[in-house]
């Protein structure tokens, strides 16, 4: 039987590469449902190509367009709205859900998928950033596996497979450092979104590329690693690794270090999450260590890249503080892309939002939604001040 996959965010970078993996293994996988937020034309093209049972366009303004464009394919059901995302992941035929949506929006459908006992292939890191304790508890209660899709977390996961209960001394979380790693504070004052979107090694969506430039993405990955692998923040070390060959590593209690290496290709961690514990063939480039003349590892400058330190601080405080950071970051990230906020001001606004938003040490799911709304409002007000 083919594994039926629901891709939340099929038109994004992760979603399109996941479809390539499905196309390479048509005997094993089938796209049951594809979803998008605004890119309805691309969603229609994907639907025609992969013939899913259903598509969901989250922005209801595009429902009529999608419905009309697929009117000659009556076997493909068309739905719209955020509630439809929550409902479609519960469909009985679905075996696994790839959560590749961007931001806080991925939280609710992920929760619904877990409660429906679907295997989760997690690419939406904000889900664990915002509500890591709740998500992990739900996954445990419903006996649902959460397989990491982020290249770094997949590398950590691959490094600990077969290690059983052997003690992890440290997680070594790598990142390229982004396009600004060698910039001075003076230079960072004038960088633009266009500069930030020129990532040196990875081809990603705009939001995550900006987060990578500010190192907030790495801060979020620290929080994600804490929940995925049960390792406290003080045993997670971030390393700048410009070559993006070592995707991350684990240091064990005896001092041994295991790492996963490879070319920068997100299809590998996507496919590994789909197929675990098997490894399947994958077309693409292979790592040639003879041409990799050097591997550099540098300590990040948290003064220049304040966002990374703010993420660590939010994890230390706990409660709903990471949720506050995520909400504020989504606001300033979008503003920076629209040239409405400077690069360095992003960190300033996030920090002020952390100081002003209502803190809750033991948040409920309802609290997370209230916190998200409040933090967004505060960050938006700070942008205009």
ZALOTOR-717735 format. One record per residue (C-alpha): residue in three letters; x, y, z. Coordinates in Angstrom, 1 decimal, decimal comma. Each point is the difference from the previous one (the first is absolute). Layout:
<vexro res="ALA" c1="X" c2="Y" c3="Z"/>
...
//
This chain:
<vexro res="UNK" c1="0,0" c2="0,0" c3="0,0"/>
<vexro res="UNK" c1="1,3" c2="3,5" c3="-0,9"/>
<vexro res="UNK" c1="0,4" c2="2,3" c3="2,9"/>
<vexro res="UNK" c1="-2,5" c2="2,9" c3="-0,2"/>
<vexro res="UNK" c1="1,6" c2="3,4" c3="0,7"/>
<vexro res="UNK" c1="-1,6" c2="3,3" c3="0,9"/>
<vexro res="UNK" c1="2,3" c2="2,9" c3="-0,8"/>
<vexro res="UNK" c1="-0,8" c2="3,2" c3="2,0"/>
<vexro res="UNK" c1="1,6" c2="2,7" c3="-2,1"/>
<vexro res="UNK" c1="0,6" c2="-1,9" c3="-3,2"/>
<vexro res="UNK" c1="0,9" c2="3,2" c3="-2,0"/>
<vexro res="UNK" c1="2,9" c2="1,0" c3="2,2"/>
<vexro res="UNK" c1="3,6" c2="-1,1" c3="-0,2"/>
<vexro res="UNK" c1="-0,4" c2="-3,1" c3="2,2"/>
<vexro res="UNK" c1="-3,3" c2="-0,9" c3="-1,6"/>
<vexro res="UNK" c1="1,3" c2="0,1" c3="-3,5"/>
<vexro res="UNK" c1="3,0" c2="-2,1" c3="0,9"/>
<vexro res="UNK" c1="-2,2" c2="-2,5" c3="1,8"/>
<vexro res="UNK" c1="-2,0" c2="-0,4" c3="-3,2"/>
<vexro res="UNK" c1="3,2" c2="-0,8" c3="-1,8"/>
<vexro res="UNK" c1="0,7" c2="-2,7" c3="2,5"/>
<vexro res="UNK" c1="-3,5" c2="-1,4" c3="-0,6"/>
<vexro res="UNK" c1="0,6" c2="0,1" c3="-3,7"/>
<vexro res="UNK" c1="3,2" c2="-2,0" c3="0,4"/>
<vexro res="UNK" c1="-1,8" c2="-2,7" c3="1,9"/>
<vexro res="UNK" c1="-3,4" c2="-0,3" c3="-1,5"/>
<vexro res="UNK" c1="-0,2" c2="-3,7" c3="1,1"/>
<vexro res="UNK" c1="0,2" c2="1,1" c3="3,7"/>
<vexro res="UNK" c1="-1,6" c2="3,4" c3="0,4"/>
<vexro res="UNK" c1="-3,0" c2="1,9" c3="-1,2"/>
<vexro res="UNK" c1="-1,1" c2="3,6" c3="0,6"/>
<vexro res="UNK" c1="-3,4" c2="-0,3" c3="1,7"/>
<vexro res="UNK" c1="-0,5" c2="3,7" c3="0,7"/>
<vexro res="UNK" c1="1,9" c2="3,2" c3="-1,0"/>
<vexro res="UNK" c1="-0,5" c2="3,4" c3="1,6"/>
<vexro res="UNK" c1="1,1" c2="3,6" c3="-0,6"/>
<vexro res="UNK" c1="-0,8" c2="3,4" c3="1,5"/>
<vexro res="UNK" c1="0,1" c2="2,4" c3="-3,0"/>
<vexro res="UNK" c1="1,8" c2="-1,7" c3="-2,9"/>
<vexro res="UNK" c1="-3,1" c2="-1,4" c3="-1,5"/>
<vexro res="UNK" c1="1,3" c2="-0,2" c3="-3,6"/>
<vexro res="UNK" c1="2,9" c2="-2,2" c3="1,2"/>
<vexro res="UNK" c1="-2,3" c2="-2,1" c3="2,1"/>
<vexro res="UNK" c1="-2,2" c2="-0,6" c3="-3,1"/>
<vexro res="UNK" c1="3,1" c2="-1,0" c3="-2,0"/>
<vexro res="UNK" c1="1,0" c2="-2,5" c3="2,7"/>
<vexro res="UNK" c1="-3,5" c2="-1,4" c3="0,3"/>
<vexro res="UNK" c1="-0,1" c2="-0,6" c3="-3,8"/>
<vexro res="UNK" c1="3,4" c2="-1,7" c3="0,2"/>
<vexro res="UNK" c1="-0,4" c2="-2,2" c3="3,1"/>
<vexro res="UNK" c1="-3,8" c2="-0,5" c3="0,0"/>
<vexro res="UNK" c1="-0,5" c2="0,1" c3="3,8"/>
<vexro res="UNK" c1="-3,4" c2="-0,9" c3="1,5"/>
<vexro res="UNK" c1="-0,3" c2="3,6" c3="1,4"/>
<vexro res="UNK" c1="1,6" c2="3,5" c3="0,0"/>
<vexro res="UNK" c1="-0,5" c2="2,7" c3="2,5"/>
<vexro res="UNK" c1="0,6" c2="3,7" c3="-0,6"/>
<vexro res="UNK" c1="0,2" c2="1,7" c3="3,4"/>
<vexro res="UNK" c1="-0,7" c2="3,5" c3="-1,3"/>
<vexro res="UNK" c1="-3,7" c2="-0,3" c3="-0,8"/>
<vexro res="UNK" c1="0,2" c2="2,9" c3="-2,5"/>
<vexro res="UNK" c1="1,5" c2="-2,4" c3="-2,5"/>
<vexro res="UNK" c1="-2,5" c2="-2,8" c3="0,5"/>
<vexro res="UNK" c1="-2,1" c2="0,8" c3="-3,1"/>
<vexro res="UNK" c1="3,2" c2="0,2" c3="-2,2"/>
<vexro res="UNK" c1="1,2" c2="-3,4" c3="1,2"/>
<vexro res="UNK" c1="-3,4" c2="-1,5" c3="-0,3"/>
<vexro res="UNK" c1="-0,5" c2="1,3" c3="-3,6"/>
<vexro res="UNK" c1="3,6" c2="-1,0" c3="-1,0"/>
<vexro res="UNK" c1="-0,6" c2="-3,6" c3="1,1"/>
<vexro res="UNK" c1="-3,6" c2="-0,3" c3="-1,1"/>
<vexro res="UNK" c1="0,9" c2="-2,5" c3="-2,7"/>
<vexro res="UNK" c1="1,5" c2="-2,3" c3="2,7"/>
<vexro res="UNK" c1="-3,0" c2="-0,9" c3="2,2"/>
<vexro res="UNK" c1="1,9" c2="-2,7" c3="1,9"/>
<vexro res="UNK" c1="2,1" c2="2,8" c3="1,6"/>
<vexro res="UNK" c1="-1,9" c2="1,5" c3="2,9"/>
<vexro res="UNK" c1="0,7" c2="3,7" c3="0,6"/>
<vexro res="UNK" c1="-0,3" c2="1,6" c3="3,4"/>
<vexro res="UNK" c1="0,9" c2="3,4" c3="1,5"/>
<vexro res="UNK" c1="0,8" c2="1,7" c3="3,3"/>
<vexro res="UNK" c1="2,0" c2="-0,7" c3="3,1"/>
<vexro res="UNK" c1="-2,6" c2="-2,4" c3="1,5"/>
<vexro res="UNK" c1="0,2" c2="-2,1" c3="-3,2"/>
<vexro res="UNK" c1="3,8" c2="-0,5" c3="0,7"/>
<vexro res="UNK" c1="-0,9" c2="-1,3" c3="3,5"/>
<vexro res="UNK" c1="-2,6" c2="-2,3" c3="-1,4"/>
<vexro res="UNK" c1="1,9" c2="-1,4" c3="-3,0"/>
<vexro res="UNK" c1="2,9" c2="-1,3" c3="2,1"/>
<vexro res="UNK" c1="-2,4" c2="-2,3" c3="1,8"/>
<vexro res="UNK" c1="-1,1" c2="-1,8" c3="-3,2"/>
<vexro res="UNK" c1="0,1" c2="-3,7" c3="0,5"/>
<vexro res="UNK" c1="2,1" c2="-1,0" c3="-3,0"/>
<vexro res="UNK" c1="2,9" c2="2,3" c3="1,0"/>
<vexro res="UNK" c1="3,1" c2="-1,8" c3="1,4"/>
<vexro res="UNK" c1="2,3" c2="3,0" c3="0,6"/>
<vexro res="UNK" c1="-0,2" c2="3,8" c3="0,1"/>
<vexro res="UNK" c1="2,9" c2="2,1" c3="-1,2"/>
<vexro res="UNK" c1="-0,4" c2="3,3" c3="1,9"/>
<vexro res="UNK" c1="1,8" c2="2,4" c3="-2,4"/>
<vexro res="UNK" c1="-2,1" c2="3,1" c3="0,7"/>
<vexro res="UNK" c1="1,8" c2="3,2" c3="1,2"/>
<vexro res="UNK" c1="-0,4" c2="1,5" c3="3,4"/>
<vexro res="UNK" c1="-2,6" c2="-0,3" c3="2,8"/>
<vexro res="UNK" c1="-2,7" c2="-1,0" c3="-2,6"/>
<vexro res="UNK" c1="1,4" c2="-3,5" c3="0,1"/>
<vexro res="UNK" c1="-0,8" c2="-0,6" c3="3,7"/>
<vexro res="UNK" c1="-3,7" c2="-0,8" c3="-0,2"/>
<vexro res="UNK" c1="0,0" c2="-2,5" c3="-2,9"/>
<vexro res="UNK" c1="3,0" c2="-1,8" c3="1,5"/>
<vexro res="UNK" c1="-1,9" c2="-0,4" c3="3,3"/>
<vexro res="UNK" c1="-3,0" c2="-1,4" c3="-2,0"/>
<vexro res="UNK" c1="2,3" c2="-2,4" c3="-1,8"/>
<vexro res="UNK" c1="1,5" c2="-1,3" c3="3,2"/>
<vexro res="UNK" c1="-3,4" c2="-0,5" c3="1,6"/>
<vexro res="UNK" c1="-1,0" c2="-1,9" c3="-3,2"/>
<vexro res="UNK" c1="3,2" c2="-2,2" c3="0,6"/>
<vexro res="UNK" c1="1,7" c2="0,9" c3="-3,2"/>
<vexro res="UNK" c1="3,8" c2="-0,3" c3="-0,3"/>
<vexro res="UNK" c1="1,4" c2="3,5" c3="0,0"/>
<vexro res="UNK" c1="2,9" c2="1,1" c3="-2,2"/>
<vexro res="UNK" c1="0,8" c2="3,3" c3="1,5"/>
<vexro res="UNK" c1="1,4" c2="2,8" c3="-2,1"/>
<vexro res="UNK" c1="-2,0" c2="2,8" c3="1,8"/>
<vexro res="UNK" c1="2,4" c2="0,7" c3="2,8"/>
<vexro res="UNK" c1="-2,3" c2="2,7" c3="1,5"/>
<vexro res="UNK" c1="-2,3" c2="-2,7" c3="1,2"/>
<vexro res="UNK" c1="2,6" c2="-1,2" c3="2,5"/>
<vexro res="UNK" c1="1,3" c2="3,5" c3="0,7"/>
<vexro res="UNK" c1="-3,5" c2="1,3" c3="0,9"/>
<vexro res="UNK" c1="-1,4" c2="-3,1" c3="1,8"/>
<vexro res="UNK" c1="2,8" c2="-2,6" c3="0,4"/>
<vexro res="UNK" c1="-1,2" c2="-1,4" c3="3,3"/>
<vexro res="UNK" c1="-3,6" c2="-0,3" c3="-1,1"/>
<vexro res="UNK" c1="0,9" c2="-1,6" c3="-3,4"/>
<vexro res="UNK" c1="2,4" c2="-2,5" c3="1,6"/>
<vexro res="UNK" c1="-2,6" c2="-1,0" c3="2,6"/>
<vexro res="UNK" c1="-2,7" c2="-0,4" c3="-2,7"/>
<vexro res="UNK" c1="2,3" c2="-2,1" c3="-2,1"/>
<vexro res="UNK" c1="0,8" c2="-2,3" c3="3,0"/>
<vexro res="UNK" c1="-3,6" c2="-0,4" c3="1,0"/>
<vexro res="UNK" c1="-1,0" c2="-0,9" c3="-3,6"/>
<vexro res="UNK" c1="3,1" c2="-2,1" c3="-0,7"/>
<vexro res="UNK" c1="0,8" c2="2,2" c3="-3,0"/>
<vexro res="UNK" c1="3,6" c2="0,1" c3="-1,3"/>
<vexro res="UNK" c1="1,4" c2="3,5" c3="-0,9"/>
<vexro res="UNK" c1="2,7" c2="-0,3" c3="-2,6"/>
<vexro res="UNK" c1="2,1" c2="3,1" c3="-0,6"/>
<vexro res="UNK" c1="0,4" c2="1,4" c3="-3,5"/>
<vexro res="UNK" c1="2,2" c2="3,0" c3="0,7"/>
<vexro res="UNK" c1="3,5" c2="-1,0" c3="-1,3"/>
<vexro res="UNK" c1="1,6" c2="0,6" c3="3,4"/>
<vexro res="UNK" c1="-2,5" c2="-1,9" c3="2,0"/>
<vexro res="UNK" c1="0,0" c2="-2,8" c3="-2,5"/>
<vexro res="UNK" c1="3,8" c2="-0,1" c3="0,3"/>
<vexro res="UNK" c1="-0,3" c2="-0,3" c3="3,8"/>
<vexro res="UNK" c1="-2,7" c2="-2,6" c3="-0,3"/>
<vexro res="UNK" c1="2,1" c2="-2,0" c3="-2,4"/>
<vexro res="UNK" c1="3,0" c2="0,3" c3="2,4"/>
<vexro res="UNK" c1="-1,9" c2="-1,5" c3="2,9"/>
<vexro res="UNK" c1="-1,8" c2="-2,8" c3="-1,8"/>
<vexro res="UNK" c1="1,2" c2="-3,3" c3="1,5"/>
<vexro res="UNK" c1="1,5" c2="1,7" c3="3,1"/>
<vexro res="UNK" c1="-2,9" c2="-1,1" c3="2,3"/>
<vexro res="UNK" c1="0,3" c2="1,7" c3="3,4"/>
<vexro res="UNK" c1="3,6" c2="1,0" c3="-0,4"/>
<vexro res="UNK" c1="0,5" c2="3,4" c3="1,6"/>
<vexro res="UNK" c1="0,2" c2="3,1" c3="-2,2"/>
<vexro res="UNK" c1="2,6" c2="2,4" c3="1,4"/>
<vexro res="UNK" c1="-0,5" c2="2,7" c3="-2,6"/>
<vexro res="UNK" c1="-1,9" c2="0,8" c3="-3,2"/>
<vexro res="UNK" c1="2,1" c2="1,9" c3="-2,6"/>
<vexro res="UNK" c1="-2,5" c2="2,0" c3="-2,1"/>
<vexro res="UNK" c1="1,6" c2="1,4" c3="-3,1"/>
<vexro res="UNK" c1="-1,0" c2="2,9" c3="-2,2"/>
<vexro res="UNK" c1="1,6" c2="1,7" c3="-3,0"/>
<vexro res="UNK" c1="0,0" c2="3,4" c3="1,7"/>
<vexro res="UNK" c1="-2,1" c2="1,5" c3="-2,8"/>
<vexro res="UNK" c1="1,0" c2="2,8" c3="-2,3"/>
<vexro res="UNK" c1="1,1" c2="2,4" c3="2,7"/>
<vexro res="UNK" c1="2,3" c2="-2,1" c3="2,2"/>
<vexro res="UNK" c1="3,0" c2="2,2" c3="-0,9"/>
<vexro res="UNK" c1="-1,8" c2="3,3" c3="0,2"/>
<vexro res="UNK" c1="0,8" c2="2,6" c3="2,6"/>
<vexro res="UNK" c1="-2,6" c2="1,7" c3="2,2"/>
<vexro res="UNK" c1="0,3" c2="3,1" c3="-2,2"/>
<vexro res="UNK" c1="-0,6" c2="-2,1" c3="-3,2"/>
<vexro res="UNK" c1="-3,0" c2="-1,7" c3="1,6"/>
<vexro res="UNK" c1="-1,7" c2="3,4" c3="0,5"/>
<vexro res="UNK" c1="-0,5" c2="0,4" c3="-3,8"/>
<vexro res="UNK" c1="-0,6" c2="-3,6" c3="-1,3"/>
<vexro res="UNK" c1="-3,2" c2="-0,5" c3="-1,9"/>
<vexro res="UNK" c1="-2,5" c2="-2,9" c3="-0,4"/>
<vexro res="UNK" c1="1,5" c2="-0,6" c3="-3,5"/>
<vexro res="UNK" c1="3,4" c2="-0,4" c3="1,6"/>
<vexro res="UNK" c1="-1,4" c2="-2,5" c3="2,5"/>
<vexro res="UNK" c1="-1,8" c2="-2,1" c3="-2,5"/>
<vexro res="UNK" c1="3,3" c2="-0,9" c3="-1,7"/>
<vexro res="UNK" c1="0,7" c2="-3,0" c3="2,2"/>
<vexro res="UNK" c1="3,4" c2="-1,5" c3="-0,7"/>
<vexro res="UNK" c1="-0,9" c2="-3,7" c3="0,0"/>
<vexro res="UNK" c1="-3,7" c2="-0,7" c3="0,4"/>
<vexro res="UNK" c1="-2,9" c2="0,6" c3="-2,2"/>
<vexro res="UNK" c1="-2,9" c2="0,8" c3="2,3"/>
<vexro res="UNK" c1="-3,2" c2="2,1" c3="0,3"/>
<vexro res="UNK" c1="0,3" c2="3,7" c3="0,8"/>
<vexro res="UNK" c1="-1,1" c2="-0,1" c3="3,6"/>
<vexro res="UNK" c1="2,4" c2="-2,7" c3="1,1"/>
<vexro res="UNK" c1="2,8" c2="1,6" c3="-2,1"/>
<vexro res="UNK" c1="-0,3" c2="3,2" c3="2,0"/>
<vexro res="UNK" c1="-0,1" c2="-2,0" c3="3,2"/>
<vexro res="UNK" c1="3,2" c2="-1,7" c3="-1,1"/>
<vexro res="UNK" c1="1,6" c2="3,4" c3="-0,6"/>
<vexro res="UNK" c1="-0,9" c2="1,2" c3="3,5"/>
<vexro res="UNK" c1="0,8" c2="-3,4" c3="1,5"/>
<vexro res="UNK" c1="-3,5" c2="0,0" c3="1,5"/>
<vexro res="UNK" c1="-0,5" c2="-3,2" c3="-2,0"/>
<vexro res="UNK" c1="2,9" c2="-1,6" c3="1,9"/>
<vexro res="UNK" c1="-1,5" c2="1,2" c3="3,3"/>
<vexro res="UNK" c1="-3,3" c2="-1,6" c3="-0,9"/>
<vexro res="UNK" c1="1,9" c2="-3,2" c3="-0,9"/>
<vexro res="UNK" c1="1,6" c2="0,0" c3="3,5"/>
<vexro res="UNK" c1="-3,5" c2="0,1" c3="1,5"/>
<vexro res="UNK" c1="-1,2" c2="-2,7" c3="-2,4"/>
<vexro res="UNK" c1="3,0" c2="-2,2" c3="0,9"/>
<vexro res="UNK" c1="-0,7" c2="0,3" c3="3,7"/>
<vexro res="UNK" c1="-3,5" c2="-1,5" c3="-0,5"/>
<vexro res="UNK" c1="0,9" c2="-2,5" c3="-2,7"/>
<vexro res="UNK" c1="3,0" c2="-1,5" c3="1,8"/>
<vexro res="UNK" c1="-0,6" c2="0,9" c3="3,7"/>
<vexro res="UNK" c1="3,3" c2="1,8" c3="0,3"/>
<vexro res="UNK" c1="0,1" c2="3,3" c3="2,0"/>
<vexro res="UNK" c1="1,1" c2="3,2" c3="-1,7"/>
<vexro res="UNK" c1="3,3" c2="0,1" c3="1,9"/>
<vexro res="UNK" c1="1,0" c2="-3,2" c3="-1,7"/>
<vexro res="UNK" c1="-0,8" c2="1,3" c3="-3,5"/>
<vexro res="UNK" c1="2,8" c2="1,8" c3="-1,7"/>
<vexro res="UNK" c1="-0,4" c2="2,1" c3="-3,2"/>
<vexro res="UNK" c1="2,9" c2="-0,1" c3="-2,5"/>
<vexro res="UNK" c1="0,4" c2="2,1" c3="-3,0"/>
<vexro res="UNK" c1="1,0" c2="-2,4" c3="-2,8"/>
<vexro res="UNK" c1="0,1" c2="2,0" c3="-3,3"/>
<vexro res="UNK" c1="0,5" c2="-3,1" c3="-2,3"/>
<vexro res="UNK" c1="-3,4" c2="-1,6" c3="1,1"/>
<vexro res="UNK" c1="1,5" c2="-3,5" c3="-0,3"/>
<vexro res="UNK" c1="-0,3" c2="-1,1" c3="3,6"/>
<vexro res="UNK" c1="-3,7" c2="0,4" c3="0,6"/>
<vexro res="UNK" c1="0,3" c2="-0,5" c3="3,8"/>
<vexro res="UNK" c1="1,6" c2="-2,4" c3="2,4"/>
<vexro res="UNK" c1="-0,4" c2="-1,7" c3="3,4"/>
<vexro res="UNK" c1="2,6" c2="-0,3" c3="2,7"/>
<vexro res="UNK" c1="-0,5" c2="-3,0" c3="2,3"/>
<vexro res="UNK" c1="0,9" c2="-0,6" c3="3,6"/>
<vexro res="UNK" c1="3,3" c2="-1,7" c3="-1,0"/>
<vexro res="UNK" c1="1,1" c2="2,9" c3="-2,1"/>
<vexro res="UNK" c1="-0,8" c2="-1,6" c3="-3,3"/>
<vexro res="UNK" c1="-1,6" c2="2,3" c3="-2,6"/>
<vexro res="UNK" c1="-2,3" c2="-1,3" c3="-2,8"/>
<vexro res="UNK" c1="-1,0" c2="2,3" c3="-2,8"/>
<vexro res="UNK" c1="-2,0" c2="-0,2" c3="-3,2"/>
<vexro res="UNK" c1="1,6" c2="1,5" c3="-3,1"/>
<vexro res="UNK" c1="-1,3" c2="0,7" c3="-3,5"/>
<vexro res="UNK" c1="-0,7" c2="2,5" c3="-2,7"/>
<vexro res="UNK" c1="-2,6" c2="2,7" c3="0,8"/>
<vexro res="UNK" c1="-3,0" c2="-1,8" c3="-1,3"/>
<vexro res="UNK" c1="-3,3" c2="0,0" c3="2,0"/>
<vexro res="UNK" c1="-1,4" c2="-2,9" c3="-1,8"/>
<vexro res="UNK" c1="2,3" c2="-2,3" c3="2,0"/>
<vexro res="UNK" c1="-1,5" c2="0,8" c3="3,4"/>
<vexro res="UNK" c1="-3,5" c2="0,1" c3="-1,4"/>
<vexro res="UNK" c1="0,4" c2="-3,4" c3="-1,5"/>
<vexro res="UNK" c1="1,6" c2="-1,4" c3="3,2"/>
<vexro res="UNK" c1="-2,9" c2="1,2" c3="2,0"/>
<vexro res="UNK" c1="-2,4" c2="-1,7" c3="-2,5"/>
<vexro res="UNK" c1="1,9" c2="-3,3" c3="-0,1"/>
<vexro res="UNK" c1="1,5" c2="-0,4" c3="3,5"/>
<vexro res="UNK" c1="1,5" c2="-2,4" c3="1,0"/>
<vexro res="UNK" c1="0,7" c2="-0,9" c3="-3,7"/>
<vexro res="UNK" c1="2,4" c2="2,0" c3="-2,3"/>
<vexro res="UNK" c1="-1,2" c2="0,2" c3="-3,6"/>
<vexro res="UNK" c1="1,9" c2="1,0" c3="-3,1"/>
<vexro res="UNK" c1="-0,1" c2="3,7" c3="-0,8"/>
<vexro res="UNK" c1="1,1" c2="1,6" c3="-3,2"/>
<vexro res="UNK" c1="2,2" c2="3,1" c3="0,5"/>
<vexro res="UNK" c1="3,5" c2="1,2" c3="0,6"/>
<vexro res="UNK" c1="2,3" c2="-1,9" c3="2,3"/>
<vexro res="UNK" c1="2,5" c2="1,4" c3="2,5"/>
<vexro res="UNK" c1="3,6" c2="0,0" c3="-1,3"/>
<vexro res="UNK" c1="2,4" c2="0,4" c3="2,9"/>
<vexro res="UNK" c1="2,9" c2="0,4" c3="-2,4"/>
<vexro res="UNK" c1="-1,4" c2="3,4" c3="-1,1"/>
<vexro res="UNK" c1="-1,0" c2="1,0" c3="3,5"/>
<vexro res="UNK" c1="3,4" c2="1,5" c3="0,8"/>
<vexro res="UNK" c1="-0,9" c2="1,3" c3="3,5"/>
<vexro res="UNK" c1="-2,7" c2="-0,2" c3="2,6"/>
<vexro res="UNK" c1="-0,2" c2="3,1" c3="2,2"/>
<vexro res="UNK" c1="-1,8" c2="0,2" c3="3,4"/>
<vexro res="UNK" c1="-0,4" c2="3,4" c3="1,6"/>
<vexro res="UNK" c1="-1,7" c2="1,4" c3="3,1"/>
<vexro res="UNK" c1="-3,0" c2="2,3" c3="-0,8"/>
<vexro res="UNK" c1="0,1" c2="3,6" c3="1,0"/>
<vexro res="UNK" c1="-3,1" c2="0,5" c3="2,1"/>
<vexro res="UNK" c1="0,6" c2="3,8" c3="0,2"/>
<vexro res="UNK" c1="-0,3" c2="0,4" c3="-3,7"/>
<vexro res="UNK" c1="-2,7" c2="-2,7" c3="-0,3"/>
<vexro res="UNK" c1="-2,2" c2="0,9" c3="3,1"/>
<vexro res="UNK" c1="-2,8" c2="-2,2" c3="-1,2"/>
<vexro res="UNK" c1="1,9" c2="-3,2" c3="0,8"/>
<vexro res="UNK" c1="0,6" c2="1,1" c3="3,6"/>
<vexro res="UNK" c1="-3,7" c2="1,0" c3="0,4"/>
<vexro res="UNK" c1="-1,0" c2="-3,5" c3="-1,0"/>
<vexro res="UNK" c1="2,3" c2="-1,5" c3="2,6"/>
<vexro res="UNK" c1="-1,4" c2="2,4" c3="2,6"/>
<vexro res="UNK" c1="-3,6" c2="-0,9" c3="-0,9"/>
<vexro res="UNK" c1="0,7" c2="-3,7" c3="0,4"/>
<vexro res="UNK" c1="1,6" c2="0,7" c3="3,4"/>
<vexro res="UNK" c1="-3,0" c2="2,0" c3="1,2"/>
<vexro res="UNK" c1="-2,4" c2="-2,6" c3="-1,4"/>
<vexro res="UNK" c1="-3,8" c2="0,1" c3="0,1"/>
<vexro res="UNK" c1="-1,4" c2="2,0" c3="-2,8"/>
<vexro res="UNK" c1="3,1" c2="2,1" c3="-0,6"/>
<vexro res="UNK" c1="1,1" c2="-1,9" c3="-3,1"/>
<vexro res="UNK" c1="-3,5" c2="0,6" c3="-1,4"/>
<vexro res="UNK" c1="0,5" c2="3,7" c3="0,6"/>
<vexro res="UNK" c1="3,3" c2="0,0" c3="-1,8"/>
<vexro res="UNK" c1="-1,4" c2="-1,9" c3="-2,9"/>
<vexro res="UNK" c1="-3,0" c2="2,4" c3="-0,4"/>
<vexro res="UNK" c1="2,2" c2="3,1" c3="0,2"/>
<vexro res="UNK" c1="2,5" c2="-1,5" c3="-2,5"/>
<vexro res="UNK" c1="-2,8" c2="-0,8" c3="-2,5"/>
<vexro res="UNK" c1="-1,0" c2="3,7" c3="0,1"/>
<vexro res="UNK" c1="3,5" c2="1,5" c3="-0,3"/>
<vexro res="UNK" c1="1,1" c2="-2,6" c3="-2,6"/>
<vexro res="UNK" c1="-2,9" c2="1,0" c3="-2,3"/>
<vexro res="UNK" c1="0,7" c2="3,7" c3="0,7"/>
<vexro res="UNK" c1="3,7" c2="-0,4" c3="-0,9"/>
<vexro res="UNK" c1="-1,0" c2="-1,7" c3="-3,3"/>
<vexro res="UNK" c1="-2,2" c2="3,0" c3="-0,8"/>
<vexro res="UNK" c1="2,8" c2="2,5" c3="0,9"/>
<vexro res="UNK" c1="-2,0" c2="1,2" c3="3,0"/>
<vexro res="UNK" c1="2,5" c2="-1,1" c3="2,6"/>
<vexro res="UNK" c1="3,8" c2="0,0" c3="0,1"/>
<vexro res="UNK" c1="2,0" c2="-3,2" c3="0,6"/>
<vexro res="UNK" c1="1,3" c2="0,9" c3="3,4"/>
<vexro res="UNK" c1="-3,4" c2="1,4" c3="1,1"/>
<vexro res="UNK" c1="-1,5" c2="-3,4" c3="-0,3"/>
<vexro res="UNK" c1="1,8" c2="-1,2" c3="3,1"/>
<vexro res="UNK" c1="-0,8" c2="3,2" c3="1,9"/>
<vexro res="UNK" c1="-3,8" c2="-0,4" c3="-0,6"/>
<vexro res="UNK" c1="0,0" c2="-3,7" c3="0,9"/>
<vexro res="UNK" c1="1,8" c2="0,8" c3="3,3"/>
<vexro res="UNK" c1="-2,5" c2="2,8" c3="0,8"/>
<vexro res="UNK" c1="-2,9" c2="-2,3" c3="-0,8"/>
<vexro res="UNK" c1="1,4" c2="-2,6" c3="2,4"/>
<vexro res="UNK" c1="0,1" c2="2,6" c3="2,7"/>
<vexro res="UNK" c1="-3,6" c2="1,3" c3="-0,6"/>
<vexro res="UNK" c1="-2,0" c2="-3,1" c3="-0,9"/>
<vexro res="UNK" c1="-1,9" c2="-1,9" c3="2,7"/>
<vexro res="UNK" c1="2,1" c2="-2,9" c3="1,4"/>
<vexro res="UNK" c1="-1,6" c2="-3,3" c3="0,9"/>
<vexro res="UNK" c1="2,2" c2="-2,7" c3="1,6"/>
<vexro res="UNK" c1="-2,5" c2="-2,8" c3="-0,7"/>
<vexro res="UNK" c1="-1,8" c2="0,9" c3="-3,2"/>
<vexro res="UNK" c1="-3,0" c2="-2,0" c3="-1,4"/>
<vexro res="UNK" c1="-0,7" c2="-0,3" c3="-3,7"/>
<vexro res="UNK" c1="-2,5" c2="2,9" c3="0,3"/>
<vexro res="UNK" c1="2,8" c2="2,1" c3="1,7"/>
<vexro res="UNK" c1="2,3" c2="-0,6" c3="-3,0"/>
<vexro res="UNK" c1="-2,6" c2="1,5" c3="-2,4"/>
<vexro res="UNK" c1="-0,6" c2="3,0" c3="2,3"/>
<vexro res="UNK" c1="3,8" c2="0,5" c3="0,4"/>
<vexro res="UNK" c1="0,6" c2="-0,2" c3="-3,7"/>
<vexro res="UNK" c1="-2,7" c2="2,7" c3="-0,7"/>
<vexro res="UNK" c1="1,3" c2="2,3" c3="2,8"/>
<vexro res="UNK" c1="3,6" c2="-0,3" c3="-0,9"/>
<vexro res="UNK" c1="-0,8" c2="0,8" c3="-3,7"/>
<vexro res="UNK" c1="-1,9" c2="3,1" c3="1,0"/>
<vexro res="UNK" c1="2,8" c2="1,2" c3="2,3"/>
<vexro res="UNK" c1="2,7" c2="-0,6" c3="-2,7"/>
<vexro res="UNK" c1="-2,2" c2="1,8" c3="-2,6"/>
<vexro res="UNK" c1="-0,4" c2="3,0" c3="2,3"/>
<vexro res="UNK" c1="3,8" c2="0,1" c3="0,7"/>
<vexro res="UNK" c1="0,6" c2="0,0" c3="-3,7"/>
<vexro res="UNK" c1="-2,0" c2="3,2" c3="-0,4"/>
<vexro res="UNK" c1="1,6" c2="1,7" c3="3,0"/>
//
